[in-house]
Amino acid sequence: MNINDPFGRMKDKHQRNYESLCLSLQKVGLTNRVDAQALLVKLRWRGIWGLAFIVPVTLLLALALPEFRIFVLACGALLVFWLSKTSVNSQEYVKRYIQEELAEHDESTSF
């Protein structure tokens, strides 16, 4: 039993999200390691560019609207957290896809 997830709900949710990603990647035809690695790089850059956009816009809005500064900073922090978590989870799912699905596929085609 995991103290942070005593009923296994988060583990089940992550498994469902991973399975959904696997189906989506297979549906679009991502079946080799090179394309999956390129997707990893693309996900990483999208996350970085998203943060590079959100942080300055949040700071500029906080300076431009001093009466809403707390609200703007709170929303910006929430967006940064959400984008970071989503980006990290997506990258972890793709890495897992590479290890589990594409490793089996590479082994079966190498014979």
C-alpha positions in Angstrom: 0.0 0.0 0.0 1.3 3.4 -1.0 0.8 6.1 1.6 0.4 8.8 -1.0 -2.1 6.8 -3.0 -3.8 4.4 -0.6 -6.6 3.2 -2.9 -4.5 3.2 -6.1 -6.6 5.8 -7.8 -3.7 7.8 -9.1 -1.9 4.7 -10.3 -5.1 3.7 -12.2 -5.5 7.1 -13.7 -1.9 7.2 -14.9 -2.3 3.7 -16.4 -5.5 4.8 -18.3 -3.7 7.9 -19.5 -0.7 5.9 -20.7 -3.0 3.4 -22.5 -4.8 6.2 -24.2 -1.5 7.7 -25.3 -0.4 4.3 -26.6 -3.5 4.0 -28.7 -3.2 7.5 -30.0 0.5 7.0 -31.0 -0.3 3.7 -32.7 -3.2 5.3 -34.5 -1.0 8.0 -36.0 1.6 5.4 -36.9 4.4 6.2 -34.5 6.0 2.7 -34.4 9.7 3.4 -34.4 12.2 4.6 -31.8 13.5 7.6 -33.9 10.0 9.1 -34.2 9.3 8.6 -30.5 12.6 10.3 -29.6 11.7 13.2 -31.9 8.3 13.4 -30.1 10.1 13.6 -26.8 12.2 16.5 -28.0 9.1 18.2 -29.4 7.3 17.8 -26.1 10.2 19.2 -24.1 10.5 22.3 -26.4 6.7 22.9 -26.3 6.9 22.9 -22.5 9.8 25.3 -22.5 8.2 27.7 -24.9 5.0 27.6 -23.0 6.8 28.6 -19.8 8.7 31.2 -21.7 5.4 32.7 -22.8 3.4 32.3 -19.6 6.0 33.8 -17.1 6.6 37.1 -18.9 2.9 37.6 -19.7 2.0 37.0 -16.1 4.6 39.4 -14.9 3.6 42.1 -17.4 0.0 41.7 -16.4 0.9 41.9 -12.7 2.7 45.1 -13.4 0.0 46.6 -15.6 -2.9 45.7 -13.3 -1.7 46.3 -9.8 -5.2 46.0 -8.3 -5.4 42.4 -9.7 -1.8 41.5 -9.0 -2.6 38.7 -6.5 -5.1 37.2 -8.8 -2.9 37.4 -11.9 0.1 35.9 -10.1 -2.0 33.1 -8.6 -3.4 32.3 -12.1 0.1 32.5 -13.6 1.5 30.2 -10.9 -1.4 27.7 -11.5 -0.7 27.7 -15.3 3.0 27.2 -14.7 2.3 24.3 -12.4 -0.3 22.8 -14.8 2.0 23.1 -17.8 5.0 21.7 -16.0 3.1 18.7 -14.6 1.4 18.0 -18.0 4.7 18.3 -19.8 6.6 16.0 -17.4 3.8 13.4 -17.4 3.6 13.4 -21.2 7.4 12.9 -21.5 7.3 10.1 -18.9 4.4 8.3 -20.8 6.4 8.6 -24.1 9.5 7.3 -22.4 7.5 4.4 -21.1 6.0 3.8 -24.5 9.5 3.6 -26.0 10.7 1.2 -23.3 7.7 -1.1 -23.4 6.1 -1.0 -26.8 8.9 0.0 -29.1 11.5 -2.3 -27.4 9.2 -5.3 -28.1 8.6 -4.0 -31.6 12.4 -3.6 -32.3 13.1 -7.0 -30.9 10.5 -8.7 -33.1 11.7 -6.9 -36.3 15.4 -7.6 -35.6 15.2 -11.3 -36.3 
